[in-house]
């Protein structure tokens, strides 16, 4: 297992380097440059050129990239163009809220999807199955910002059950209860799309194992249907379901960008939108790097979870 993990990490390093290069090129190919955000009528062309030189954006793009890469490897992500604070400090303050939102959403997605998927498989072609399928299609099809705005209108403005946004109530003490009150609606909205796709995976995985001989043997021994499904069938159906977790991490990151913006959640998604608007390239690169590392780490952890779910899987052996 250790040799396998080392090989995967060695493979991930050039992949990560390619991702950072691609992101850097895309960001710098955008029309305009950060200096345009500071231009005012009193600035001369010499002032503009001096500002570009100070930011280092007058150099060729590949020189800029390797300079950024060298600084990044030393733990220096540069300074934000908009707040003039170290990028590590700006982004570091946003990681926690995003992890809270994404972790809660992933947990809620599993809590919603696994029971519905199992029920849909057990009641195949019944009205319950068709209802679960409809929920799955709607969850995947409806954009997060539509669900978010609809949720704010119904649950915050009309029924006044939840706040319209933010992470804590302004002017009040920051407590866990207040955090939970603000978290429920954005976490549910973000979990809806993941749960929608996950229901289909759970249903198909459970259907695949329901007809296996070992389940008929378990029933013949007198085991209850609950034990047969949850102890025997679900464990063997976990491999495809685990795959969804690795695939959901980039989807959750993408969904968090929109959800955080709609609900004013102070995470990396909201910071990304603000950085795009202010052309804050160093902050954007740091956010993209963290997202890339998270996706690669999620895929690595998914492989480890395979072995935990199925002891027959052995890595590093031929």
ZIURUR-V133194 format. One record per residue. N is the residue number from 0. RES is the residue in one letter. PHI is phi in whole degrees, 0 to 359 (none if undefined). Layout:
BEGIN
{{N	RES	PHI} {N	RES	PHI}}
END
This chain:
BEGIN
{{0	X	none} {1	X	298} {2	X	297} {3	X	297} {4	X	297} {5	X	297} {6	X	297} {7	X	296} {8	X	294} {9	X	296} {10	X	290} {11	X	291} {12	X	298} {13	X	294} {14	X	298} {15	X	296} {16	X	297} {17	X	297} {18	X	297} {19	X	296} {20	X	296} {21	X	298} {22	X	298} {23	X	297} {24	X	294} {25	X	297} {26	X	299} {27	X	279} {28	X	276} {29	X	295} {30	X	299} {31	X	84} {32	X	207} {33	X	300} {34	X	298} {35	X	299} {36	X	287} {37	X	250} {38	X	291} {39	X	224} {40	X	302} {41	X	276} {42	X	278} {43	X	270} {44	X	297} {45	X	295} {46	X	295} {47	X	295} {48	X	296} {49	X	295} {50	X	295} {51	X	296} {52	X	294} {53	X	296} {54	X	279} {55	X	78} {56	X	264} {57	X	269} {58	X	276} {59	X	304} {60	X	298} {61	X	289} {62	X	294} {63	X	300} {64	X	296} {65	X	292} {66	X	293} {67	X	297} {68	X	298} {69	X	297} {70	X	294} {71	X	297} {72	X	295} {73	X	264} {74	X	84} {75	X	253} {76	X	264} {77	X	86} {78	X	242} {79	X	293} {80	X	289} {81	X	265} {82	X	255} {83	X	62} {84	X	262} {85	X	302} {86	X	300} {87	X	301} {88	X	289} {89	X	296} {90	X	287} {91	X	302} {92	X	289} {93	X	260} {94	X	295} {95	X	303} {96	X	302} {97	X	292} {98	X	297} {99	X	299} {100	X	293} {101	X	292} {102	X	297} {103	X	296} {104	X	294} {105	X	295} {106	X	296} {107	X	296} {108	X	300} {109	X	292} {110	X	299} {111	X	280} {112	X	283} {113	X	297} {114	X	298} {115	X	294} {116	X	296} {117	X	296} {118	X	297} {119	X	296} {120	X	290} {121	X	291} {122	X	251} {123	X	304} {124	X	66} {125	X	266} {126	X	295} {127	X	294} {128	X	295} {129	X	294} {130	X	294} {131	X	296} {132	X	296} {133	X	296} {134	X	300} {135	X	298} {136	X	295} {137	X	293} {138	X	298} {139	X	283} {140	X	275} {141	X	281} {142	X	297} {143	X	299} {144	X	290} {145	X	292} {146	X	299} {147	X	296} {148	X	294} {149	X	296} {150	X	296} {151	X	297} {152	X	297} {153	X	283} {154	X	275} {155	X	258} {156	X	272} {157	X	275} {158	X	266} {159	X	53} {160	X	272} {161	X	228} {162	X	290} {163	X	286} {164	X	177} {165	X	87} {166	X	254} {167	X	220} {168	X	283} {169	X	296} {170	X	84} {171	X	246} {172	X	293} {173	X	280} {174	X	244} {175	X	295} {176	X	297} {177	X	293} {178	X	300} {179	X	297} {180	X	299} {181	X	280} {182	X	278} {183	X	305} {184	X	292} {185	X	297} {186	X	294} {187	X	295} {188	X	298} {189	X	292} {190	X	284} {191	X	299} {192	X	294} {193	X	296} {194	X	295} {195	X	299} {196	X	287} {197	X	292} {198	X	302} {199	X	294} {200	X	295} {201	X	297} {202	X	299} {203	X	293} {204	X	293} {205	X	292} {206	X	300} {207	X	295} {208	X	262} {209	X	298} {210	X	268} {211	X	289} {212	X	297} {213	X	294} {214	X	286} {215	X	296} {216	X	296} {217	X	297} {218	X	292} {219	X	295} {220	X	282} {221	X	94} {222	X	291} {223	X	293} {224	X	297} {225	X	298} {226	X	293} {227	X	299} {228	X	285} {229	X	277} {230	X	264} {231	X	259} {232	X	292} {233	X	294} {234	X	299} {235	X	282} {236	X	266} {237	X	286} {238	X	302} {239	X	296} {240	X	291} {241	X	299} {242	X	302} {243	X	297} {244	X	298} {245	X	298} {246	X	282} {247	X	281} {248	X	300} {249	X	295} {250	X	294} {251	X	295} {252	X	299} {253	X	297} {254	X	292} {255	X	295} {256	X	301} {257	X	286} {258	X	298} {259	X	296} {260	X	292} {261	X	295} {262	X	263} {263	X	63} {264	X	281} {265	X	280} {266	X	247} {267	X	290} {268	X	296} {269	X	296} {270	X	297} {271	X	297} {272	X	298} {273	X	296} {274	X	291} {275	X	296} {276	X	296} {277	X	261} {278	X	54} {279	X	273} {280	X	299} {281	X	300} {282	X	292} {283	X	298} {284	X	296} {285	X	295} {286	X	295} {287	X	296} {288	X	295} {289	X	297} {290	X	297} {291	X	295} {292	X	297} {293	X	296} {294	X	294} {295	X	296} {296	X	295} {297	X	296} {298	X	293} {299	X	293} {300	X	294} {301	X	296} {302	X	298} {303	X	295} {304	X	294} {305	X	306} {306	X	295} {307	X	291} {308	X	281} {309	X	227} {310	X	299} {311	X	291} {312	X	278} {313	X	235} {314	X	267} {315	X	83} {316	X	237} {317	X	246}}
END
